[in-house]
Structure formats: structure tokens, C-alpha cells
Amino acid sequence: MNVASYLLAVNSAWAQSSTLAAYIASQSPLAKAGLLANIGPSGSKSSGALSGITIIDQYTLGLDTTTRGEIDNYVASQVIIQQVSNPSGTITTGGLGEPKFNIDETAFTGAWGRPQRDGPALRSNALITWANYLLKENNATYVTNTLWPIIQNDLNYVSQNWNQSTFDLWEEVDSSSFFTTAIQHRSLRQGVTLANAIGKTSVVSSWTTQAENVLCFLQSFWNTAGYITANTGGGRSGKDANTVLASIHTFDAAAGCDALTFQPCSDVALSNLLTYVNSFRSVYSLNSGIANNQAVATGRYPEDSYQGGNPWYLTTLAVAEQLYDSLIVWKAQGSLQVTSRSLPFFQLFDSSVTAGTYASTTSTFTTLTTGVQNYADGFVEVVAKHTPSDGQLSEQYSKTDGSQLSAVDLTWSYAATLTAFDARAGVVPASWGAAGLTTTCNAPSGGGGGGGGGSGTVAVTFNVFATTVFGQNIYICGSVDALQNWDPNTALLLSSAGYPTWSITVNLPASTSIQYKYLNIEGSTIIWESDPNMEITTPASGTWIENDTWR
């Protein structure tokens, strides 16, 4: 880079930073107010709500100590909600997987995508963070008597159900989900540490075993095309904000750029982020004409058709947050590594960069981190450009003109604003134990990776070569519960991401002879492949890949 180009980049970055700083200063209190207005009995926009939720990290990190009452309200509400019988079951029969309740803490009985198994993991992660803070404040009695029973209920559920199908965080696809699996893994690791700290060691062995199984299975979501496949079902490409959100929800600065847990600055997470972002460049007219090394508006996934398929505030901010988290780690460790997998990402900022490790004293480190900082700021600038003067944030903004769309005053949009701003300011969340973990599975660094099942199960990937016409999809069912016991009405949808090869990974009983068939379904028309039934005998452990051709 010559001197003139360097000075132009510096001046541009300064102007961007100055504008962005003004937006952050004005939007931060508005986002906080918008979030609190949607929470609990005192929220101005939550009339009729009983005790509710708030963000715990800001309190425990000393960023906002005015919300203690809301945290206490949240805890009290979860004691109640855990015990409410609902369409998913009771507390002992699956009810903890219920994704939705009425604001008066009664069961919502309408149609919905259930179960959604990320809920218990997210709740336990929040409450364990709170418990760890209170232990440092010498409040072990409250942790043991009040928080621990809630946490134990949730983590027993996670331990027993992580390898069952779930609706994803968008409440659309019923399969296995990267986001859900990642936060389930975190929750079990945190739970083991807390259990040891307060002497509740009876759960440690089983939770540790399942945490290891979950971490193993997590590796199976890596796609050798260079990104994380968000769900094992759904029939889409798998490029999804699900994966970026998972990375920032499991950020642990102590783990550095660990690829095994898909840390924000790992080469797998950066490669995934580049693929995810680029998938929207030609989808929204709002992104027309924007250079490949500049930020764009992003949404849930490129095939999205909900409300016409538009960018979301929270997904655009999630990209920025992952990049800010990465900068935190690189600056703390005084270096960054460029691998063959992350090279295309770093070449956005220096086309001549090559694979290698660059110390913070090198000009390459400065060039790359400055480029990443400006790139990250660009995503916040996109949000700022489409934020109205009153600071109110809806769910989506139009893919054509940036106007607000869909649900108004979305709590998640406000929370995403605050966490992205915190990450930009260098706020480091508490460690959850991601550092130093190992697995015997094939991790992404080994070129792809398989997944492991839970206790007594193995992860079996079914690949079938099948040509179809528009409107047709390929499903599978078979002779065991995990394959829906031959019920074509609940058959499992395979992903068409590798068309004409359709794929799905299912956790099946180990050392078991299983029969199965593929189905071609279009509307109410079901076509079974020809006889005889397919049959496999699953291995005793590890993973299995079955390659078939439609008959």
C-alpha cells in the first residue's frame, strides 16, 4: 500500500469512526430503553406481563447495575414457568422444550414449532453466569437453594435430549441445529464447573460425558465447501445467521481462535462468516453495487421468504459482533494467524497476504486488523443508516429501500445493538470453559469431520443421489423411532444443498440393524422408492456415512 492510499484509508476510517461514535452514543440509551420497555410488569410496552427477563451480562460486568430487580424478577418467573404444563409436556415429560408462553406465565396452546430445545440451554447459560457472579459475592446459599434447582432441571433436559430433533432458532426447521448444539455444549460445560464449585457432584460424570458427545456432534456441521451448515434438515443451502449467532453466543476469549468450538476468530468461523455475508450480496437490491470488501445488509438466510425475505437488524449486527470479538482476541494475544481456510477472508483487506502468523509488531497485522475494524464498523453503519431518528428498531428493514418492516420494537434487535456496541468497546464476557478442550472426532481442521451421537447412539449421514423436479423433496423414514417408525407423514426431510445428492445426519441406536427407505414427496403426493427396503447395521461407536442411489 503506497503512502497516498494509506493516508486515504486512515482519513476514511477516521470519518467513519467519528460518525459511528455519534450513532453509538445516541442509540445506546435508546436501545436500552427499548429493551426494558418490553420486559416485566413495569415495562411500558409489556402491559399485563408478569416478572420477566433482562440481560445479565451487563450487570455482572459492571456495565449497568440498575437492573438487579429485573434479574430477580426473571429468576422468579423461571421457577414458575418451568413447572407449567404445556403442549410439549410437563417438566418431566418434555415440557422444558416449549418455546412460547403467554405473558401472564400460562401455557400458550396455539400451533407453534415445538419443541425448541435451545431454551433450556440458553436459560441455564444465563443463570450460571448469574450464579458465578453471586458466588464471588459470597451468596452461595441463594445459588444453591434458588438457582441450582432451575439449572439442574434444564441441564438434565439438555443431557437427555440434545440428540433429538428440534426446531431451529427461527422456529421453522425441525432437525438438528448448529446454534442449538453449540449453546447446549456450552451449557453442559458451564454446568459441570458450577456443580463442582457448589458440591453438587452427582451430575458431573453424566454431564461431562454428554458434553463430550455434543462437542463431537458439533463438528459434523462443518461443510468442506467452507462454511457451517446451519441445520441437518430444511432443504436449504445451510448458509444462515444461525451459525454467526452461535459463534458470538459461545465466545470465550480464553479459548483464543479455537476451531473446535468455532470461536469467532477461528479460521472456520471466519470462512463461514465470509460465505454467509456474500450470500446476500445479490439477494437484496439494497446491496447493489457495494464492493466485496465492504459491509452489506444481511438477513436470516438467502432463501428466506418470510415477509418477502429481508435483512434483519440483529443478523447484520451479529456479523459486526463476531468481528469485534475476533479483534479482542487478536489484540490480546498479540498476533493473528492466516490459514489456507481463512485466507479468502483476510484477502478482503490485503490482496497480497499469504498464510502465516503475523505478530502485532508487523505492518501486516496492522493492515489486517484495521481492515477488519472498518469492515465490522461498516455493518453497524448499515444499521445506523436504516435506524429512524427515534431509535426504534423493528425486526426487519426492507431489502429495497431500508424502511422498517415486520414486528415493531423487537427486543432481540435492541439486545443485539447493545451486545455489538459492548464488543466494539472491548467488553469481554466471562469465560465458560472453552479453552483446552479436545475431541477424538474429526474436527474441521482435519478437513470436514463427522459427529458423534449421544450415549448409545451414533451419527449416521445418509446421502442419496436423486433427481427431482421443482416442488419435489426427498425424505427418509425407517424402522426405528429416530426414523419415524415408517410414518411417511413425519418422514425426515433431507437437505438439497449438494443436489442432486440429498443428505441428512440422524442419531441412530448403536449396534443395531435398521431398515429404511427414501420418499419423494410433492404436496400430498408420496412416492416410495422401490423394494426391497434399504438396511444398515450401525457401528458400536463413532460415525457412519451411507451413500445410496434412488431406486
C-alpha positions in Angstrom: 0.0 0.0 0.0 1.6 3.4 -1.0 1.6 6.4 1.2 -1.3 8.2 -0.5 -3.5 5.2 -0.3 -2.6 4.7 3.3 -3.5 8.2 4.2 -6.8 8.0 2.3 -7.7 4.8 4.2 -6.8 6.5 7.5 -8.8 9.6 6.8 -11.8 7.4 5.6 -11.6 5.3 8.8 -11.5 8.4 11.0 -14.6 9.9 9.3 -16.4 6.6 9.6 -15.3 6.2 13.2 -16.5 9.7 14.1 -19.9 9.2 12.5 -20.3 5.8 14.1 -19.3 7.1 17.6 -22.1 9.6 17.4 -24.6 6.9 16.4 -23.5 4.6 19.2 -23.7 7.5 21.8 -27.2 8.3 20.8 -28.5 4.8 20.1 -27.2 3.0 23.2 -29.6 4.6 25.7 -32.5 4.3 23.2 -31.8 0.6 22.7 -31.5 0.1 26.5 -34.8 1.9 27.0 -36.5 -0.1 24.1 -35.3 -3.4 25.6 -36.5 -2.6 29.2 -39.9 -1.3 27.9 -40.6 -4.9 26.6 -39.7 -6.6 29.9 -41.7 -7.4 33.0 -44.6 -5.8 34.9 -43.1 -2.3 34.8 -42.3 -2.3 31.1 -44.2 0.5 29.2 -44.8 -1.8 26.3 -45.4 -5.1 28.2 -48.7 -4.4 29.9 -50.1 -7.5 31.6 -46.7 -9.2 31.7 -45.6 -10.9 34.9 -42.0 -10.9 36.2 -39.7 -11.2 33.2 -36.2 -11.3 31.7 -33.3 -8.9 31.2 -29.7 -9.2 30.1 -27.4 -10.4 32.9 -24.0 -9.8 31.4 -24.3 -6.1 31.6 -24.9 -6.3 35.4 -22.2 -8.9 36.1 -19.6 -7.0 34.1 -20.4 -3.7 35.9 -21.9 -2.0 32.8 -25.3 -1.4 34.3 -26.0 -2.2 37.9 -29.5 -0.7 37.9 -31.3 -3.8 36.7 -30.9 -6.1 39.7 -34.7 -6.1 40.3 -35.3 -7.2 36.8 -32.9 -10.1 37.2 -34.6 -11.2 40.4 -37.9 -11.0 38.6 -36.6 -13.1 35.8 -35.4 -15.8 38.2 -38.8 -15.8 40.0 -40.6 -16.2 36.6 -38.5 -19.2 35.5 -39.2 -21.0 38.8 -42.9 -20.8 37.7 -42.6 -21.3 34.0 -40.5 -24.5 34.4 -43.4 -26.1 36.2 -46.2 -25.1 33.8 -47.6 -28.0 31.8 -47.8 -27.1 28.1 -48.3 -28.7 24.7 -44.7 -30.0 24.8 -45.3 -31.8 28.1 -44.7 -31.4 31.8 -41.3 -30.7 33.5 -40.6 -34.5 33.4 -42.1 -35.3 30.0 -40.5 -32.7 27.7 -42.2 -29.5 28.7 -38.9 -27.7 29.1 -38.6 -27.7 25.3 -41.7 -25.5 25.0 -40.7 -22.3 23.2 -43.6 -20.0 24.0 -45.7 -18.9 26.9 -48.3 -16.2 27.4 -47.0 -13.1 29.2 -49.0 -14.0 32.3 -46.9 -17.1 32.6 -49.6 -19.5 31.4 -49.2 -22.1 28.7 -49.6 -21.0 25.1 -51.7 -23.7 23.5 -51.8 -22.5 19.9 -50.0 -24.0 16.9 -46.2 -23.4 17.0 -42.9 -25.0 16.1 -42.2 -27.2 19.1 -40.1 -28.4 20.7 -37.3 -25.8 20.5 -34.5 -27.3 22.6 -32.2 -24.2 22.7 -34.4 -22.7 25.5 -33.1 -24.7 28.5 -29.5 -24.3 27.4 -29.9 -20.5 27.0 -31.7 -20.1 30.3 -29.1 -22.2 32.1 -26.2 -20.3 30.5 -27.7 -17.0 31.8 -28.4 -18.3 35.2 -25.0 -19.9 35.6 -23.4 -16.6 34.7 -25.5 -15.0 37.4 -24.6 -17.8 39.8 -20.9 -17.4 39.3 -21.2 -13.7 40.0 -23.1 -14.3 43.2 -20.6 -16.9 44.4 -17.9 -14.2 44.1 -20.3 -12.0 46.2 -20.4 -14.8 48.9 -24.1 -15.6 48.2 -23.7 -19.3 47.9 -27.0 -20.0 49.7 -29.1 -18.3 47.1 -27.2 -20.0 44.3 -27.6 -23.5 45.9 -31.2 -23.1 47.1 -32.8 -21.0 44.3 -30.7 -21.0 41.1 -29.4 -24.6 41.2 -32.7 -26.4 41.0 -33.7 -24.4 37.9 -30.3 -25.0 36.3 -30.3 -28.7 37.2 -33.7 -29.2 35.6 -32.5 -27.5 32.4 -29.2 -29.4 32.1 -30.8 -32.7 32.9 -33.1 -32.0 29.9 -30.2 -30.9 27.7 -28.2 -34.0 28.7 -31.1 -36.3 27.9 -32.4 -34.7 24.8 -29.6 -32.9 22.9 -29.5 -35.6 20.3 -33.2 -35.4 19.5 -34.6 -33.2 16.7 -35.5 -29.6 17.4 -37.0 -26.6 15.7 -34.2 -24.1 14.9 -34.0 -20.6 16.4 -36.2 -19.3 13.6 -38.8 -21.9 14.6 -39.1 -23.2 11.1 -36.8 -26.3 10.5 -37.2 -29.5 12.6 -33.9 -31.3 12.5 -30.6 -30.8 14.3 -29.4 -27.2 14.5 -25.9 -25.8 14.8 -26.9 -22.9 17.1 -28.8 -25.2 19.4 -26.0 -27.8 19.6 -23.3 -25.1 20.2 -25.2 -23.5 23.1 -26.1 -26.9 24.5 -22.4 -27.8 24.6 -21.6 -24.6 26.4 -24.4 -25.1 28.9 -23.2 -28.5 29.9 -19.6 -27.4 30.3 -20.7 -24.4 32.5 -22.9 -26.7 34.5 -20.2 -29.1 35.3 -18.0 -26.3 36.6 -20.8 -24.8 38.7 -21.7 -28.3 40.1 -18.1 -28.8 41.2 -18.0 -25.4 42.8 -21.1 -25.9 45.0 -20.6 -29.6 45.7 -23.4 -31.0 43.5 -21.0 -33.5 42.0 -23.6 -36.3 41.4 -24.3 -34.9 37.9 -20.7 -34.2 36.9 -20.0 -37.6 35.2 -23.1 -37.8 33.1 -23.0 -34.1 32.1 -19.3 -34.3 31.2 -19.9 -37.4 29.0 -22.7 -35.8 27.2 -20.7 -32.5 26.7 -18.1 -34.5 25.0 -20.7 -36.2 22.8 -22.2 -32.9 21.9 -18.8 -31.4 21.0 -18.2 -34.4 18.8 -21.5 -33.9 17.0 -20.9 -30.2 16.6 -18.1 -31.0 14.2 -20.5 -32.7 11.8 -22.0 -29.3 10.8 -18.8 -28.2 9.1 -19.2 -28.3 5.3 -16.0 -28.8 3.3 -17.2 -26.1 0.9 -16.0 -23.6 3.6 -19.0 -22.9 5.8 -21.1 -24.3 8.7 -24.3 -25.9 7.6 -26.9 -24.5 9.9 -29.3 -27.4 10.1 -29.3 -31.1 9.2 -32.7 -30.7 7.5 -34.7 -27.9 5.8 -33.7 -28.4 2.2 -31.8 -25.1 2.0 -28.1 -24.2 1.3 -27.4 -24.1 5.1 -25.9 -20.6 4.9 -27.6 -19.0 7.8 -27.2 -16.3 10.5 -27.8 -19.2 12.9 -24.1 -20.0 12.6 -22.8 -16.5 13.2 -25.1 -16.1 16.2 -23.8 -19.4 17.6 -20.2 -18.1 17.4 -20.9 -15.0 19.3 -23.1 -16.8 21.9 -20.3 -19.2 22.6 -17.5 -16.6 22.5 -14.8 -17.3 25.1 -11.7 -15.1 24.8 -9.7 -17.5 26.9 -10.0 -20.1 24.1 -8.3 -17.8 21.6 -9.1 -18.8 18.0 -10.1 -22.3 18.7 -11.7 -24.1 15.8 -13.1 -27.0 17.8 -15.6 -24.7 19.5 -15.9 -22.4 16.4 -14.6 -19.3 18.2 -15.2 -16.0 16.4 -11.6 -15.6 15.2 -11.1 -19.3 14.2 -10.5 -19.9 10.6 -13.7 -22.0 10.3 -15.8 -19.2 11.8 -14.2 -16.5 9.6 -14.6 -18.6 6.4 -18.2 -19.2 7.4 -18.8 -15.5 8.0 -17.5 -14.6 4.6 -19.7 -17.2 2.9 -22.7 -16.1 4.9 -22.2 -12.4 4.1 -21.5 -12.9 0.4 -24.7 -15.0 0.0 -26.7 -11.7 0.4 -24.8 -9.5 -2.0 -27.0 -10.4 -4.9 -30.2 -11.1 -2.9 -31.1 -7.6 -1.8 -31.2 -4.6 -4.2 -30.2 -2.6 -1.1 -26.7 -4.2 -1.5 -26.4 -3.5 -5.3 -23.1 -2.0 -6.4 -21.3 -2.5 -3.0 -17.7 -3.8 -3.3 -16.9 -7.2 -1.9 -14.7 -5.8 0.9 -17.5 -3.6 2.1 -20.3 -4.3 4.5 -23.8 -5.2 3.3 -27.2 -5.8 4.8 -27.7 -9.4 5.9 -30.7 -11.5 6.8 -31.5 -14.9 8.2 -30.7 -17.0 5.2 -30.6 -16.2 1.4 -33.6 -18.3 0.6 -35.8 -16.6 3.2 -39.3 -15.7 2.0 -40.9 -14.6 5.4 -42.4 -11.1 4.9 -40.8 -11.2 1.5 -37.3 -12.1 2.8 -35.5 -9.0 4.1 -32.4 -8.1 6.1 -32.7 -8.1 9.9 -31.1 -5.7 12.3 -29.9 -8.4 14.7 -28.3 -10.5 11.9 -26.4 -7.5 10.5 -25.2 -6.6 13.9 -24.2 -10.2 14.6 -21.6 -10.0 11.8 -20.1 -6.9 13.4 -20.1 -8.5 16.8 -18.2 -11.6 15.6 -15.6 -9.4 14.0 -15.3 -7.2 17.2 -14.9 -10.4 19.2 -12.1 -11.5 16.9 -10.3 -8.2 17.3 -10.4 -8.6 21.1 -8.6 -11.9 20.9 -6.0 -10.9 18.3 -5.0 -7.8 20.2 -4.9 -9.7 23.5 -2.7 -12.4 22.1 -0.5 -10.0 20.1 -0.8 -11.9 16.8 -3.2 -13.4 14.3 -2.9 -16.4 12.1 -4.0 -16.7 8.5 -4.6 -20.2 7.3 -5.5 -21.6 3.9 -9.1 -21.7 5.0 -9.3 -18.1 6.3 -7.1 -16.7 3.5 -10.0 -15.5 1.3 -11.4 -13.6 4.3 -8.2 -11.8 5.0 -7.6 -11.0 1.3 -10.5 -8.7 1.5 -8.2 -6.3 3.4 -4.8 -7.2 1.8 -4.9 -9.0 -1.6 -1.2 -9.9 -1.3 -1.4 -11.5 2.2 -0.3 -15.1 2.4 -0.9 -17.8 5.0 1.2 -17.3 8.2 1.3 -15.9 11.7 1.6 -12.1 12.0 2.8 -10.5 15.2 1.2 -7.3 16.4 4.5 -5.5 15.6 4.2 -6.2 11.9 2.6 -3.9 9.3 0.5 -6.8 8.1 -1.1 -7.2 11.5 -1.9 -3.5 11.5 -3.3 -3.6 7.9 -5.5 -6.6 8.6 -6.9 -5.6 12.0 -7.5 -2.1 10.7 -9.3 -3.6 7.7 -11.4 -5.9 9.9 -12.3 -3.0 12.2 -13.5 -0.9 9.3 -15.4 -3.8 7.8 -17.1 -4.5 11.2 -17.9 -0.9 11.6 -19.5 -1.0 8.2 -22.2 -3.4 9.3 -23.1 -1.1 12.2 -23.2 1.8 9.7 -25.7 -0.2 7.6 -27.9 -0.5 10.7 -27.4 3.2 11.6 -28.4 4.2 8.1 -31.7 2.5 8.5 -32.4 3.4 12.1 -35.1 6.1 12.4 -34.4 9.2 14.4 -36.4 7.9 17.4 -34.1 4.9 17.7 -36.9 2.3 17.5 -35.9 -0.9 15.8 -38.2 -3.4 14.2 -37.4 -6.9 13.3 -36.5 -6.3 9.6 -35.7 -3.5 7.2 -36.7 -3.5 3.6 -34.4 -5.1 1.1 -35.2 -2.4 -1.4 -35.3 0.9 0.5 -34.3 0.1 4.1 -37.7 1.0 5.6 -38.8 -0.8 8.8 -40.8 -4.0 8.4 -42.5 -6.8 10.4 -42.6 -6.8 14.2 -42.1 -3.4 15.8 -39.8 -2.7 18.8 -38.2 -6.1 18.7 -36.4 -6.9 22.0 -33.9 -9.0 20.2 -32.9 -6.1 17.9 -32.3 -3.9 20.9 -30.3 -6.6 22.7 -28.2 -7.2 19.6 -27.4 -3.5 19.4 -26.2 -3.4 23.0 -24.0 -6.5 22.7 -22.4 -5.4 19.4 -21.6 -2.0 20.9 -20.1 -3.7 24.0 -18.0 -5.9 21.8 -16.7 -2.9 19.9 -15.8 -1.3 23.1 -13.7 -4.3 24.0 -16.0 -5.8 26.6 -15.0 -9.4 27.3 -17.7 -11.8 28.7 -16.8 -14.3 31.4 -15.1 -17.4 30.3 -17.3 -20.6 30.1 -14.5 -23.2 29.8 -13.9 -23.5 26.0 -10.1 -23.3 26.4 -8.1 -26.5 26.1 -10.9 -28.8 25.0 -10.1 -31.8 22.8 -12.1 -34.4 21.0 -11.4 -37.7 19.3 -13.8 -36.8 16.5 -12.7 -35.4 13.1 -12.6 -31.6 13.8 -12.8 -29.1 10.9 -9.0 -28.6 10.9 -8.9 -32.2 9.7 -10.9 -31.4 6.6 -14.6 -31.8 7.4 -15.4 -34.0 10.3 -18.1 -36.4 11.4 -20.2 -36.2 14.5 -20.8 -38.5 17.4 -24.1 -39.4 18.8 -25.2 -39.4 22.4 -24.8 -42.4 24.8 -25.9 -45.5 22.9 -26.2 -43.7 19.6 -24.1 -42.9 16.5 -24.4 -40.1 14.0 -25.3 -41.6 10.6 -25.2 -39.5 7.5 -27.5 -40.6 4.7 -26.5 -39.4 1.2 -28.8 -40.3 -1.7 -28.4 -39.4 -5.4 -31.9 -38.5 -6.6 -33.0 -36.2 -9.4 -36.2 -34.2 -8.8 -38.4 -31.5 -10.4 -39.4 -28.2 -8.8 -41.7 -28.8 -5.8 -40.4 -32.3 -5.0 -38.3 -33.1 -2.0 -36.6 -36.2 -0.7 -37.4 -37.7 2.7 -36.4 -40.7 4.7 -38.2 -42.9 7.2 -37.5 -46.3 8.7 -37.8 -49.0 11.4 -36.7 -47.0 14.5 -38.0 -44.1 16.4 -35.3 -41.8 15.1 -36.6 -42.6 11.6 -40.2 -42.0 12.5 -41.2 -45.7 12.6 -42.1 -45.9 8.9 -44.6 -43.0 9.2 -44.5 -41.1 5.9 -46.4 -38.1 7.4 -43.5 -37.4 9.7 -40.6 -38.5 7.5 -37.4 -36.6 7.8 -36.5 -34.0 5.1 -33.1 -34.3 3.5 -31.0 -31.2 2.6 -30.7 -30.4 -1.1 -27.6 -28.3 -0.6 -25.5 -30.8 -2.6 -28.1 -31.5 -5.2 -28.5 -34.0 -6.9 -27.2 -35.6 -3.7 -29.6 -35.2 -0.8 -28.2 -35.5 2.7 -29.2 -35.8 6.4 -27.5 -36.8 9.6 -29.5 -38.7 12.1 -28.5 -40.1 15.5 -29.4 -43.8 15.5 -29.1 -46.6 18.0 -25.6 -48.1 18.0 -25.0 -51.7 17.0 -28.5 -52.0 15.6 -29.9 -53.4 12.3 -32.1 -50.7 10.8 -34.3 -50.8 7.7 -35.2 -47.6 5.8 -36.5 -46.1 2.6 -36.4 -42.8 0.8 -39.6 -41.0 -0.3 -40.2 -38.4 -3.0 -42.9 -36.0 -1.7 -44.7 -33.2 -3.5 -47.6 -31.7 -1.7 -49.9 -34.7 -0.7 -48.3 -37.0 -3.3 -45.9 -39.5 -1.7 -43.7 -41.8 -3.9 -41.8 -44.5 -2.1 -38.6 -45.8 -3.7 -38.9 -49.4 -5.0 -38.5 -52.6 -2.9 -36.7 -54.1 -1.1 -36.0 -51.9 2.0 -32.6 -50.5 2.5 -30.8 -51.9 5.5 -27.7 -51.0 7.6 -26.2 -52.2 10.8 -24.9 -49.2 12.8 -21.4 -49.4 14.4 -20.9 -49.6 18.1 -19.5 -46.0 18.3 -18.2 -43.2 16.2 -20.0 -42.1 12.9 -21.2 -43.7 9.7 -21.8 -42.4 6.2 -24.2 -44.3 3.9 -24.2 -43.4 0.2 -27.3 -44.5 -1.8 -28.9 -44.1 -5.1 -32.7 -43.6 -5.5 -34.4 -46.7 -6.9 
